[in-house]
């Protein structure tokens, strides 16, 4: 992928609500490059508070945990912090 295509893809993912960490890993650009591109395009930066998880993401966390995945592995796969996964499981009365 050409650099400008990577940046366009990264901005598109950002607009869809994908976490920054996951974007930079998936598209293979630096965090600095992503923030620079967002600023140049006039994109409003998200607050640092976590976005709401979709019901599909919550269900995936539940399913993976019940299949024996560790909290850390689930967090890595979904681009979340382990504490976030733990809190979801706690809210579901699983942990």
mmCIF file as gemmi writes it, N, C-alpha and C atoms, coordinates in Angstrom:
data_model
loop_
_atom_site.group_PDB
_atom_site.id
_atom_site.type_symbol
_atom_site.label_atom_id
_atom_site.label_alt_id
_atom_site.label_comp_id
_atom_site.label_asym_id
_atom_site.label_entity_id
_atom_site.label_seq_id
_atom_site.pdbx_PDB_ins_code
_atom_site.Cartn_x
_atom_site.Cartn_y
_atom_site.Cartn_z
_atom_site.occupancy
_atom_site.B_iso_or_equiv
_atom_site.pdbx_formal_charge
_atom_site.auth_seq_id
_atom_site.auth_asym_id
_atom_site.pdbx_PDB_model_num
ATOM 1 N N . UNK Axp A 1 ? 0.849 -1.176 0 1 0 ? 1 A 1
ATOM 2 C CA . UNK Axp A 1 ? 0 0 0 1 0 ? 1 A 1
ATOM 3 C C . UNK Axp A 1 ? 0.898 1.244 0 1 0 ? 1 A 1
ATOM 4 N N . UNK Axp A 2 ? 0.611 2.198 -0.847 1 0 ? 2 A 1
ATOM 5 C CA . UNK Axp A 2 ? 1.356 3.454 -0.891 1 0 ? 2 A 1
ATOM 6 C C . UNK Axp A 2 ? 1.041 4.257 0.375 1 0 ? 2 A 1
ATOM 7 N N . UNK Axp A 3 ? 2 5.059 0.817 1 0 ? 3 A 1
ATOM 8 C CA . UNK Axp A 3 ? 1.851 5.805 2.08 1 0 ? 3 A 1
ATOM 9 C C . UNK Axp A 3 ? 0.553 6.601 2.142 1 0 ? 3 A 1
ATOM 10 N N . UNK Axp A 4 ? 0.207 7.315 1.054 1 0 ? 4 A 1
ATOM 11 C CA . UNK Axp A 4 ? -1.019 8.123 1.084 1 0 ? 4 A 1
ATOM 12 C C . UNK Axp A 4 ? -2.262 7.237 1.201 1 0 ? 4 A 1
ATOM 13 N N . UNK Axp A 5 ? -2.22 6.051 0.619 1 0 ? 5 A 1
ATOM 14 C CA . UNK Axp A 5 ? -3.345 5.119 0.745 1 0 ? 5 A 1
ATOM 15 C C . UNK Axp A 5 ? -3.45 4.621 2.179 1 0 ? 5 A 1
ATOM 16 N N . UNK Axp A 6 ? -2.3 4.385 2.813 1 0 ? 6 A 1
ATOM 17 C CA . UNK Axp A 6 ? -2.293 3.96 4.216 1 0 ? 6 A 1
ATOM 18 C C . UNK Axp A 6 ? -2.936 5.023 5.098 1 0 ? 6 A 1
ATOM 19 N N . UNK Axp A 7 ? -2.563 6.268 4.853 1 0 ? 7 A 1
ATOM 20 C CA . UNK Axp A 7 ? -3.085 7.373 5.66 1 0 ? 7 A 1
ATOM 21 C C . UNK Axp A 7 ? -4.592 7.506 5.44 1 0 ? 7 A 1
ATOM 22 N N . UNK Axp A 8 ? -5.042 7.423 4.192 1 0 ? 8 A 1
ATOM 23 C CA . UNK Axp A 8 ? -6.483 7.509 3.903 1 0 ? 8 A 1
ATOM 24 C C . UNK Axp A 8 ? -7.237 6.392 4.619 1 0 ? 8 A 1
ATOM 25 N N . UNK Axp A 9 ? -6.688 5.181 4.58 1 0 ? 9 A 1
ATOM 26 C CA . UNK Axp A 9 ? -7.318 4.035 5.233 1 0 ? 9 A 1
ATOM 27 C C . UNK Axp A 9 ? -7.362 4.249 6.747 1 0 ? 9 A 1
ATOM 28 N N . UNK Axp A 10 ? -6.277 4.766 7.295 1 0 ? 10 A 1
ATOM 29 C CA . UNK Axp A 10 ? -6.216 5.012 8.731 1 0 ? 10 A 1
ATOM 30 C C . UNK Axp A 10 ? -7.266 6.036 9.156 1 0 ? 10 A 1
ATOM 31 N N . UNK Axp A 11 ? -7.408 7.107 8.385 1 0 ? 11 A 1
ATOM 32 C CA . UNK Axp A 11 ? -8.403 8.139 8.699 1 0 ? 11 A 1
ATOM 33 C C . UNK Axp A 11 ? -9.809 7.552 8.605 1 0 ? 11 A 1
ATOM 34 N N . UNK Axp A 12 ? -10.038 6.724 7.608 1 0 ? 12 A 1
ATOM 35 C CA . UNK Axp A 12 ? -11.341 6.07 7.435 1 0 ? 12 A 1
ATOM 36 C C . UNK Axp A 12 ? -11.666 5.2 8.651 1 0 ? 12 A 1
ATOM 37 N N . UNK Axp A 13 ? -10.69 4.423 9.111 1 0 ? 13 A 1
ATOM 38 C CA . UNK Axp A 13 ? -10.895 3.578 10.292 1 0 ? 13 A 1
ATOM 39 C C . UNK Axp A 13 ? -11.157 4.421 11.536 1 0 ? 13 A 1
ATOM 40 N N . UNK Axp A 14 ? -10.437 5.54 11.659 1 0 ? 14 A 1
ATOM 41 C CA . UNK Axp A 14 ? -10.636 6.44 12.792 1 0 ? 14 A 1
ATOM 42 C C . UNK Axp A 14 ? -12.074 6.956 12.822 1 0 ? 14 A 1
ATOM 43 N N . UNK Axp A 15 ? -12.576 7.335 11.65 1 0 ? 15 A 1
ATOM 44 C CA . UNK Axp A 15 ? -13.954 7.842 11.554 1 0 ? 15 A 1
ATOM 45 C C . UNK Axp A 15 ? -14.968 6.768 11.942 1 0 ? 15 A 1
ATOM 46 N N . UNK Axp A 16 ? -14.6 5.498 11.751 1 0 ? 16 A 1
ATOM 47 C CA . UNK Axp A 16 ? -15.488 4.385 12.101 1 0 ? 16 A 1
ATOM 48 C C . UNK Axp A 16 ? -15.43 4.03 13.588 1 0 ? 16 A 1
ATOM 49 N N . UNK Axp A 17 ? -14.525 4.7 14.315 1 0 ? 17 A 1
ATOM 50 C CA . UNK Axp A 17 ? -14.441 4.471 15.751 1 0 ? 17 A 1
ATOM 51 C C . UNK Axp A 17 ? -13.423 3.431 16.179 1 0 ? 17 A 1
ATOM 52 N N . UNK Axp A 18 ? -12.611 2.973 15.241 1 0 ? 18 A 1
ATOM 53 C CA . UNK Axp A 18 ? -11.589 1.976 15.577 1 0 ? 18 A 1
ATOM 54 C C . UNK Axp A 18 ? -10.535 2.626 16.485 1 0 ? 18 A 1
ATOM 55 N N . UNK Axp A 19 ? -10.099 1.929 17.536 1 0 ? 19 A 1
ATOM 56 C CA . UNK Axp A 19 ? -9.094 2.492 18.434 1 0 ? 19 A 1
ATOM 57 C C . UNK Axp A 19 ? -7.781 2.811 17.707 1 0 ? 19 A 1
ATOM 58 N N . UNK Axp A 20 ? -7.146 3.895 18.128 1 0 ? 20 A 1
ATOM 59 C CA . UNK Axp A 20 ? -5.884 4.351 17.534 1 0 ? 20 A 1
ATOM 60 C C . UNK Axp A 20 ? -4.855 3.224 17.507 1 0 ? 20 A 1
ATOM 61 N N . UNK Axp A 21 ? -4.709 2.536 18.615 1 0 ? 21 A 1
ATOM 62 C CA . UNK Axp A 21 ? -3.714 1.471 18.713 1 0 ? 21 A 1
ATOM 63 C C . UNK Axp A 21 ? -3.936 0.415 17.632 1 0 ? 21 A 1
ATOM 64 N N . UNK Axp A 22 ? -5.184 0.032 17.441 1 0 ? 22 A 1
ATOM 65 C CA . UNK Axp A 22 ? -5.494 -0.981 16.427 1 0 ? 22 A 1
ATOM 66 C C . UNK Axp A 22 ? -5.236 -0.449 15.023 1 0 ? 22 A 1
ATOM 67 N N . UNK Axp A 23 ? -5.543 0.826 14.786 1 0 ? 23 A 1
ATOM 68 C CA . UNK Axp A 23 ? -5.324 1.429 13.461 1 0 ? 23 A 1
ATOM 69 C C . UNK Axp A 23 ? -3.847 1.388 13.098 1 0 ? 23 A 1
ATOM 70 N N . UNK Axp A 24 ? -2.994 1.863 14 1 0 ? 24 A 1
ATOM 71 C CA . UNK Axp A 24 ? -1.57 1.939 13.676 1 0 ? 24 A 1
ATOM 72 C C . UNK Axp A 24 ? -0.96 0.554 13.487 1 0 ? 24 A 1
ATOM 73 N N . UNK Axp A 25 ? -1.464 -0.44 14.216 1 0 ? 25 A 1
ATOM 74 C CA . UNK Axp A 25 ? -0.97 -1.806 14.042 1 0 ? 25 A 1
ATOM 75 C C . UNK Axp A 25 ? -1.447 -2.397 12.715 1 0 ? 25 A 1
ATOM 76 N N . UNK Axp A 26 ? -2.699 -2.153 12.383 1 0 ? 26 A 1
ATOM 77 C CA . UNK Axp A 26 ? -3.287 -2.728 11.167 1 0 ? 26 A 1
ATOM 78 C C . UNK Axp A 26 ? -2.758 -2.073 9.893 1 0 ? 26 A 1
ATOM 79 N N . UNK Axp A 27 ? -2.636 -0.745 9.901 1 0 ? 27 A 1
ATOM 80 C CA . UNK Axp A 27 ? -2.257 -0.003 8.696 1 0 ? 27 A 1
ATOM 81 C C . UNK Axp A 27 ? -0.74 0.185 8.599 1 0 ? 27 A 1
ATOM 82 N N . UNK Axp A 28 ? -0.037 -0.053 9.695 1 0 ? 28 A 1
ATOM 83 C CA . UNK Axp A 28 ? 1.425 0.079 9.731 1 0 ? 28 A 1
ATOM 84 C C . UNK Axp A 28 ? 1.897 1.511 9.484 1 0 ? 28 A 1
ATOM 85 N N . UNK Axp A 29 ? 1.32 2.437 10.27 1 0 ? 29 A 1
ATOM 86 C CA . UNK Axp A 29 ? 1.802 3.824 10.284 1 0 ? 29 A 1
ATOM 87 C C . UNK Axp A 29 ? 2.012 4.209 11.744 1 0 ? 29 A 1
ATOM 88 N N . UNK Axp A 30 ? 2.743 5.274 11.958 1 0 ? 30 A 1
ATOM 89 C CA . UNK Axp A 30 ? 2.985 5.703 13.339 1 0 ? 30 A 1
ATOM 90 C C . UNK Axp A 30 ? 1.795 6.492 13.874 1 0 ? 30 A 1
ATOM 91 N N . UNK Axp A 31 ? 1.705 6.539 15.187 1 0 ? 31 A 1
ATOM 92 C CA . UNK Axp A 31 ? 0.659 7.32 15.836 1 0 ? 31 A 1
ATOM 93 C C . UNK Axp A 31 ? 0.801 8.79 15.455 1 0 ? 31 A 1
ATOM 94 N N . UNK Axp A 32 ? 2.037 9.258 15.415 1 0 ? 32 A 1
ATOM 95 C CA . UNK Axp A 32 ? 2.307 10.647 15.057 1 0 ? 32 A 1
ATOM 96 C C . UNK Axp A 32 ? 1.787 10.956 13.643 1 0 ? 32 A 1
ATOM 97 N N . UNK Axp A 33 ? 2.022 10.055 12.706 1 0 ? 33 A 1
ATOM 98 C CA . UNK Axp A 33 ? 1.541 10.236 11.325 1 0 ? 33 A 1
ATOM 99 C C . UNK Axp A 33 ? 0.017 10.295 11.288 1 0 ? 33 A 1
ATOM 100 N N . UNK Axp A 34 ? -0.625 9.424 12.052 1 0 ? 34 A 1
ATOM 101 C CA . UNK Axp A 34 ? -2.088 9.406 12.077 1 0 ? 34 A 1
ATOM 102 C C . UNK Axp A 34 ? -2.634 10.716 12.641 1 0 ? 34 A 1
ATOM 103 N N . UNK Axp A 35 ? -2.109 11.162 13.787 1 0 ? 35 A 1
ATOM 104 C CA . UNK Axp A 35 ? -2.597 12.408 14.371 1 0 ? 35 A 1
ATOM 105 C C . UNK Axp A 35 ? -2.351 13.603 13.449 1 0 ? 35 A 1
ATOM 106 N N . UNK Axp A 36 ? -1.219 13.608 12.779 1 0 ? 36 A 1
ATOM 107 C CA . UNK Axp A 36 ? -0.905 14.686 11.831 1 0 ? 36 A 1
ATOM 108 C C . UNK Axp A 36 ? -1.928 14.689 10.686 1 0 ? 36 A 1
ATOM 109 N N . UNK Axp A 37 ? -2.233 13.52 10.158 1 0 ? 37 A 1
ATOM 110 C CA . UNK Axp A 37 ? -3.201 13.413 9.063 1 0 ? 37 A 1
ATOM 111 C C . UNK Axp A 37 ? -4.59 13.855 9.509 1 0 ? 37 A 1
ATOM 112 N N . UNK Axp A 38 ? -4.977 13.481 10.714 1 0 ? 38 A 1
ATOM 113 C CA . UNK Axp A 38 ? -6.288 13.875 11.243 1 0 ? 38 A 1
ATOM 114 C C . UNK Axp A 38 ? -6.368 15.39 11.401 1 0 ? 38 A 1
ATOM 115 N N . UNK Axp A 39 ? -5.287 15.978 11.911 1 0 ? 39 A 1
ATOM 116 C CA . UNK Axp A 39 ? -5.249 17.428 12.108 1 0 ? 39 A 1
ATOM 117 C C . UNK Axp A 39 ? -5.311 18.15 10.764 1 0 ? 39 A 1
ATOM 118 N N . UNK Axp A 40 ? -4.546 17.665 9.776 1 0 ? 40 A 1
ATOM 119 C CA . UNK Axp A 40 ? -4.53 18.287 8.448 1 0 ? 40 A 1
ATOM 120 C C . UNK Axp A 40 ? -5.893 18.24 7.776 1 0 ? 40 A 1
ATOM 121 N N . UNK Axp A 41 ? -6.655 17.192 8.066 1 0 ? 41 A 1
ATOM 122 C CA . UNK Axp A 41 ? -7.976 17.029 7.454 1 0 ? 41 A 1
ATOM 123 C C . UNK Axp A 41 ? -9.091 17.679 8.279 1 0 ? 41 A 1
ATOM 124 N N . UNK Axp A 42 ? -8.703 18.293 9.381 1 0 ? 42 A 1
ATOM 125 C CA . UNK Axp A 42 ? -9.688 18.972 10.217 1 0 ? 42 A 1
ATOM 126 C C . UNK Axp A 42 ? -10.597 18.043 10.994 1 0 ? 42 A 1
ATOM 127 N N . UNK Axp A 43 ? -10.16 16.803 11.19 1 0 ? 43 A 1
ATOM 128 C CA . UNK Axp A 43 ? -10.966 15.838 11.936 1 0 ? 43 A 1
ATOM 129 C C . UNK Axp A 43 ? -10.951 16.183 13.419 1 0 ? 43 A 1
ATOM 130 N N . UNK Axp A 44 ? -12.101 16.094 14.03 1 0 ? 44 A 1
ATOM 131 C CA . UNK Axp A 44 ? -12.193 16.339 15.458 1 0 ? 44 A 1
ATOM 132 C C . UNK Axp A 44 ? -11.656 15.109 16.184 1 0 ? 44 A 1
ATOM 133 N N . UNK Axp A 45 ? -10.7 15.344 17.086 1 0 ? 45 A 1
ATOM 134 C CA . UNK Axp A 45 ? -10.113 14.23 17.821 1 0 ? 45 A 1
ATOM 135 C C . UNK Axp A 45 ? -11.06 13.77 18.916 1 0 ? 45 A 1
ATOM 136 N N . UNK Axp A 46 ? -11.082 12.471 19.121 1 0 ? 46 A 1
ATOM 137 C CA . UNK Axp A 46 ? -11.93 11.894 20.156 1 0 ? 46 A 1
ATOM 138 C C . UNK Axp A 46 ? -11.406 12.251 21.53 1 0 ? 46 A 1
ATOM 139 N N . UNK Axp A 47 ? -12.301 12.269 22.47 1 0 ? 47 A 1
ATOM 140 C CA . UNK Axp A 47 ? -11.894 12.433 23.862 1 0 ? 47 A 1
ATOM 141 C C . UNK Axp A 47 ? -11.173 11.169 24.27 1 0 ? 47 A 1
ATOM 142 N N . UNK Axp A 48 ? -10.384 11.26 25.296 1 0 ? 48 A 1
ATOM 143 C CA . UNK Axp A 48 ? -9.62 10.101 25.728 1 0 ? 48 A 1
ATOM 144 C C . UNK Axp A 48 ? -10.48 9.053 26.434 1 0 ? 48 A 1
ATOM 145 N N . UNK Axp A 49 ? -11.716 9.416 26.765 1 0 ? 49 A 1
ATOM 146 C CA . UNK Axp A 49 ? -12.58 8.426 27.39 1 0 ? 49 A 1
ATOM 147 C C . UNK Axp A 49 ? -12.93 7.352 26.371 1 0 ? 49 A 1
ATOM 148 N N . UNK Axp A 50 ? -13.054 6.124 26.832 1 0 ? 50 A 1
ATOM 149 C CA . UNK Axp A 50 ? -13.293 5.024 25.896 1 0 ? 50 A 1
ATOM 150 C C . UNK Axp A 50 ? -14.654 5.126 25.215 1 0 ? 50 A 1
ATOM 151 N N . UNK Axp A 51 ? -14.669 4.679 23.968 1 0 ? 51 A 1
ATOM 152 C CA . UNK Axp A 51 ? -15.93 4.673 23.227 1 0 ? 51 A 1
ATOM 153 C C . UNK Axp A 51 ? -16.814 3.557 23.766 1 0 ? 51 A 1
ATOM 154 N N . UNK Axp A 52 ? -18.076 3.657 23.515 1 0 ? 52 A 1
ATOM 155 C CA . UNK Axp A 52 ? -19.013 2.62 23.926 1 0 ? 52 A 1
ATOM 156 C C . UNK Axp A 52 ? -18.779 1.369 23.105 1 0 ? 52 A 1
ATOM 157 N N . UNK Axp A 53 ? -18.771 0.236 23.76 1 0 ? 53 A 1
ATOM 158 C CA . UNK Axp A 53 ? -18.638 -1.016 23.04 1 0 ? 53 A 1
ATOM 159 C C . UNK Axp A 53 ? -19.987 -1.389 22.441 1 0 ? 53 A 1
ATOM 160 N N . UNK Axp A 54 ? -19.947 -1.968 21.254 1 0 ? 54 A 1
ATOM 161 C CA . UNK Axp A 54 ? -21.189 -2.419 20.622 1 0 ? 54 A 1
ATOM 162 C C . UNK Axp A 54 ? -21.652 -3.703 21.3 1 0 ? 54 A 1
ATOM 163 N N . UNK Axp A 55 ? -22.902 -4.046 21.108 1 0 ? 55 A 1
ATOM 164 C CA . UNK Axp A 55 ? -23.409 -5.295 21.693 1 0 ? 55 A 1
ATOM 165 C C . UNK Axp A 55 ? -22.673 -6.493 21.097 1 0 ? 55 A 1
ATOM 166 N N . UNK Axp A 56 ? -22.239 -6.368 19.832 1 0 ? 56 A 1
ATOM 167 C CA . UNK Axp A 56 ? -21.493 -7.45 19.19 1 0 ? 56 A 1
ATOM 168 C C . UNK Axp A 56 ? -20.131 -7.636 19.859 1 0 ? 56 A 1
ATOM 169 N N . UNK Axp A 57 ? -19.471 -6.514 20.202 1 0 ? 57 A 1
ATOM 170 C CA . UNK Axp A 57 ? -18.171 -6.594 20.866 1 0 ? 57 A 1
ATOM 171 C C . UNK Axp A 57 ? -18.311 -7.199 22.263 1 0 ? 57 A 1
ATOM 172 N N . UNK Axp A 58 ? -19.349 -6.807 22.982 1 0 ? 58 A 1
ATOM 173 C CA . UNK Axp A 58 ? -19.589 -7.347 24.317 1 0 ? 58 A 1
ATOM 174 C C . UNK Axp A 58 ? -19.852 -8.846 24.237 1 0 ? 58 A 1
ATOM 175 N N . UNK Axp A 59 ? -20.649 -9.251 23.259 1 0 ? 59 A 1
ATOM 176 C CA . UNK Axp A 59 ? -20.941 -10.668 23.073 1 0 ? 59 A 1
ATOM 177 C C . UNK Axp A 59 ? -19.678 -11.444 22.703 1 0 ? 59 A 1
ATOM 178 N N . UNK Axp A 60 ? -18.809 -10.838 21.892 1 0 ? 60 A 1
ATOM 179 C CA . UNK Axp A 60 ? -17.561 -11.499 21.502 1 0 ? 60 A 1
ATOM 180 C C . UNK Axp A 60 ? -16.659 -11.68 22.716 1 0 ? 60 A 1
ATOM 181 N N . UNK Axp A 61 ? -16.604 -10.673 23.587 1 0 ? 61 A 1
ATOM 182 C CA . UNK Axp A 61 ? -15.815 -10.782 24.814 1 0 ? 61 A 1
ATOM 183 C C . UNK Axp A 61 ? -16.338 -11.947 25.652 1 0 ? 61 A 1
ATOM 184 N N . UNK Axp A 62 ? -17.647 -12.013 25.824 1 0 ? 62 A 1
ATOM 185 C CA . UNK Axp A 62 ? -18.271 -13.083 26.612 1 0 ? 62 A 1
ATOM 186 C C . UNK Axp A 62 ? -17.942 -14.441 26.013 1 0 ? 62 A 1
ATOM 187 N N . UNK Axp A 63 ? -18.145 -14.558 24.718 1 0 ? 63 A 1
ATOM 188 C CA . UNK Axp A 63 ? -17.935 -15.833 24.02 1 0 ? 63 A 1
ATOM 189 C C . UNK Axp A 63 ? -16.48 -16.29 24.121 1 0 ? 63 A 1
ATOM 190 N N . UNK Axp A 64 ? -15.547 -15.391 23.838 1 0 ? 64 A 1
ATOM 191 C CA . UNK Axp A 64 ? -14.132 -15.753 23.878 1 0 ? 64 A 1
ATOM 192 C C . UNK Axp A 64 ? -13.697 -16.161 25.287 1 0 ? 64 A 1
ATOM 193 N N . UNK Axp A 65 ? -14.193 -15.439 26.294 1 0 ? 65 A 1
ATOM 194 C CA . UNK Axp A 65 ? -13.825 -15.771 27.669 1 0 ? 65 A 1
ATOM 195 C C . UNK Axp A 65 ? -14.345 -17.15 28.052 1 0 ? 65 A 1
ATOM 196 N N . UNK Axp A 66 ? -15.581 -17.434 27.664 1 0 ? 66 A 1
ATOM 197 C CA . UNK Axp A 66 ? -16.166 -18.735 27.985 1 0 ? 66 A 1
ATOM 198 C C . UNK Axp A 66 ? -15.503 -19.866 27.208 1 0 ? 66 A 1
ATOM 199 N N . UNK Axp A 67 ? -14.863 -19.531 26.085 1 0 ? 67 A 1
ATOM 200 C CA . UNK Axp A 67 ? -14.115 -20.527 25.306 1 0 ? 67 A 1
ATOM 201 C C . UNK Axp A 67 ? -12.72 -20.759 25.875 1 0 ? 67 A 1
ATOM 202 N N . UNK Axp A 68 ? -12.358 -19.99 26.908 1 0 ? 68 A 1
ATOM 203 C CA . UNK Axp A 68 ? -11.087 -20.206 27.564 1 0 ? 68 A 1
ATOM 204 C C . UNK Axp A 68 ? -9.995 -19.188 27.249 1 0 ? 68 A 1
ATOM 205 N N . UNK Axp A 69 ? -10.319 -18.166 26.462 1 0 ? 69 A 1
ATOM 206 C CA . UNK Axp A 69 ? -9.334 -17.123 26.167 1 0 ? 69 A 1
ATOM 207 C C . UNK Axp A 69 ? -9.059 -16.312 27.426 1 0 ? 69 A 1
ATOM 208 N N . UNK Axp A 70 ? -7.819 -15.881 27.589 1 0 ? 70 A 1
ATOM 209 C CA . UNK Axp A 70 ? -7.484 -15.04 28.736 1 0 ? 70 A 1
ATOM 210 C C . UNK Axp A 70 ? -7.961 -13.607 28.476 1 0 ? 70 A 1
ATOM 211 N N . UNK Axp A 71 ? -8.088 -12.867 29.548 1 0 ? 71 A 1
ATOM 212 C CA . UNK Axp A 71 ? -8.486 -11.462 29.432 1 0 ? 71 A 1
ATOM 213 C C . UNK Axp A 71 ? -7.484 -10.708 28.571 1 0 ? 71 A 1
ATOM 214 N N . UNK Axp A 72 ? -6.201 -11.021 28.75 1 0 ? 72 A 1
ATOM 215 C CA . UNK Axp A 72 ? -5.155 -10.322 27.991 1 0 ? 72 A 1
ATOM 216 C C . UNK Axp A 72 ? -5.234 -10.638 26.497 1 0 ? 72 A 1
ATOM 217 N N . UNK Axp A 73 ? -5.512 -11.886 26.182 1 0 ? 73 A 1
ATOM 218 C CA . UNK Axp A 73 ? -5.621 -12.274 24.769 1 0 ? 73 A 1
ATOM 219 C C . UNK Axp A 73 ? -6.84 -11.622 24.119 1 0 ? 73 A 1
ATOM 220 N N . UNK Axp A 74 ? -7.957 -11.599 24.826 1 0 ? 74 A 1
ATOM 221 C CA . UNK Axp A 74 ? -9.17 -10.95 24.304 1 0 ? 74 A 1
ATOM 222 C C . UNK Axp A 74 ? -8.901 -9.472 24.069 1 0 ? 74 A 1
ATOM 223 N N . UNK Axp A 75 ? -8.264 -8.841 25.047 1 0 ? 75 A 1
ATOM 224 C CA . UNK Axp A 75 ? -7.961 -7.411 24.938 1 0 ? 75 A 1
ATOM 225 C C . UNK Axp A 75 ? -7.089 -7.136 23.714 1 0 ? 75 A 1
ATOM 226 N N . UNK Axp A 76 ? -6.08 -7.942 23.517 1 0 ? 76 A 1
ATOM 227 C CA . UNK Axp A 76 ? -5.176 -7.751 22.383 1 0 ? 76 A 1
ATOM 228 C C . UNK Axp A 76 ? -5.923 -7.923 21.059 1 0 ? 76 A 1
ATOM 229 N N . UNK Axp A 77 ? -6.75 -8.955 20.973 1 0 ? 77 A 1
ATOM 230 C CA . UNK Axp A 77 ? -7.482 -9.221 19.733 1 0 ? 77 A 1
ATOM 231 C C . UNK Axp A 77 ? -8.478 -8.116 19.392 1 0 ? 77 A 1
ATOM 232 N N . UNK Axp A 78 ? -9.062 -7.507 20.408 1 0 ? 78 A 1
ATOM 233 C CA . UNK Axp A 78 ? -10.078 -6.484 20.176 1 0 ? 78 A 1
ATOM 234 C C . UNK Axp A 78 ? -9.537 -5.059 20.271 1 0 ? 78 A 1
ATOM 235 N N . UNK Axp A 79 ? -8.253 -4.924 20.563 1 0 ? 79 A 1
ATOM 236 C CA . UNK Axp A 79 ? -7.655 -3.587 20.665 1 0 ? 79 A 1
ATOM 237 C C . UNK Axp A 79 ? -8.141 -2.811 21.872 1 0 ? 79 A 1
ATOM 238 N N . UNK Axp A 80 ? -8.372 -3.535 22.965 1 0 ? 80 A 1
ATOM 239 C CA . UNK Axp A 80 ? -8.854 -2.919 24.205 1 0 ? 80 A 1
ATOM 240 C C . UNK Axp A 80 ? -7.827 -3.102 25.307 1 0 ? 80 A 1
ATOM 241 N N . UNK Axp A 81 ? -8.024 -2.389 26.392 1 0 ? 81 A 1
ATOM 242 C CA . UNK Axp A 81 ? -7.188 -2.584 27.567 1 0 ? 81 A 1
ATOM 243 C C . UNK Axp A 81 ? -7.736 -3.779 28.347 1 0 ? 81 A 1
ATOM 244 N N . UNK Axp A 82 ? -6.861 -4.552 28.968 1 0 ? 82 A 1
ATOM 245 C CA . UNK Axp A 82 ? -7.345 -5.689 29.758 1 0 ? 82 A 1
ATOM 246 C C . UNK Axp A 82 ? -8.358 -5.279 30.832 1 0 ? 82 A 1
ATOM 247 N N . UNK Axp A 83 ? -8.153 -4.111 31.432 1 0 ? 83 A 1
ATOM 248 C CA . UNK Axp A 83 ? -9.096 -3.661 32.462 1 0 ? 83 A 1
ATOM 249 C C . UNK Axp A 83 ? -10.494 -3.452 31.882 1 0 ? 83 A 1
ATOM 250 N N . UNK Axp A 84 ? -10.561 -3.02 30.644 1 0 ? 84 A 1
ATOM 251 C CA . UNK Axp A 84 ? -11.86 -2.826 29.992 1 0 ? 84 A 1
ATOM 252 C C . UNK Axp A 84 ? -12.565 -4.16 29.801 1 0 ? 84 A 1
ATOM 253 N N . UNK Axp A 85 ? -11.816 -5.17 29.353 1 0 ? 85 A 1
ATOM 254 C CA . UNK Axp A 85 ? -12.378 -6.517 29.173 1 0 ? 85 A 1
ATOM 255 C C . UNK Axp A 85 ? -12.852 -7.053 30.529 1 0 ? 85 A 1
ATOM 256 N N . UNK Axp A 86 ? -12.028 -6.893 31.545 1 0 ? 86 A 1
ATOM 257 C CA . UNK Axp A 86 ? -12.385 -7.35 32.886 1 0 ? 86 A 1
ATOM 258 C C . UNK Axp A 86 ? -13.685 -6.703 33.352 1 0 ? 86 A 1
ATOM 259 N N . UNK Axp A 87 ? -13.8 -5.394 33.155 1 0 ? 87 A 1
ATOM 260 C CA . UNK Axp A 87 ? -15.007 -4.681 33.593 1 0 ? 87 A 1
ATOM 261 C C . UNK Axp A 87 ? -16.251 -5.149 32.847 1 0 ? 87 A 1
ATOM 262 N N . UNK Axp A 88 ? -16.108 -5.458 31.557 1 0 ? 88 A 1
ATOM 263 C CA . UNK Axp A 88 ? -17.252 -5.991 30.795 1 0 ? 88 A 1
ATOM 264 C C . UNK Axp A 88 ? -17.676 -7.332 31.38 1 0 ? 88 A 1
ATOM 265 N N . UNK Axp A 89 ? -16.705 -8.201 31.633 1 0 ? 89 A 1
ATOM 266 C CA . UNK Axp A 89 ? -17.019 -9.517 32.197 1 0 ? 89 A 1
ATOM 267 C C . UNK Axp A 89 ? -17.639 -9.391 33.587 1 0 ? 89 A 1
ATOM 268 N N . UNK Axp A 90 ? -17.143 -8.446 34.366 1 0 ? 90 A 1
ATOM 269 C CA . UNK Axp A 90 ? -17.69 -8.209 35.707 1 0 ? 90 A 1
ATOM 270 C C . UNK Axp A 90 ? -19.142 -7.739 35.604 1 0 ? 90 A 1
ATOM 271 N N . UNK Axp A 91 ? -19.401 -6.841 34.664 1 0 ? 91 A 1
ATOM 272 C CA . UNK Axp A 91 ? -20.761 -6.34 34.481 1 0 ? 91 A 1
ATOM 273 C C . UNK Axp A 91 ? -21.713 -7.453 34.022 1 0 ? 91 A 1
ATOM 274 N N . UNK Axp A 92 ? -21.177 -8.414 33.274 1 0 ? 92 A 1
ATOM 275 C CA . UNK Axp A 92 ? -21.967 -9.546 32.812 1 0 ? 92 A 1
ATOM 276 C C . UNK Axp A 92 ? -22.087 -10.641 33.877 1 0 ? 92 A 1
ATOM 277 N N . UNK Axp A 93 ? -21.504 -10.383 35.051 1 0 ? 93 A 1
ATOM 278 C CA . UNK Axp A 93 ? -21.483 -11.33 36.173 1 0 ? 93 A 1
ATOM 279 C C . UNK Axp A 93 ? -20.765 -12.628 35.81 1 0 ? 93 A 1
ATOM 280 N N . UNK Axp A 94 ? -19.744 -12.518 34.971 1 0 ? 94 A 1
ATOM 281 C CA . UNK Axp A 94 ? -18.96 -13.686 34.586 1 0 ? 94 A 1
ATOM 282 C C . UNK Axp A 94 ? -17.657 -13.723 35.382 1 0 ? 94 A 1
ATOM 283 N N . UNK Axp A 95 ? -17.139 -12.595 35.747 1 0 ? 95 A 1
ATOM 284 C CA . UNK Axp A 95 ? -15.848 -12.514 36.452 1 0 ? 95 A 1
ATOM 285 C C . UNK Axp A 95 ? -16.074 -11.998 37.844 1 0 ? 95 A 1
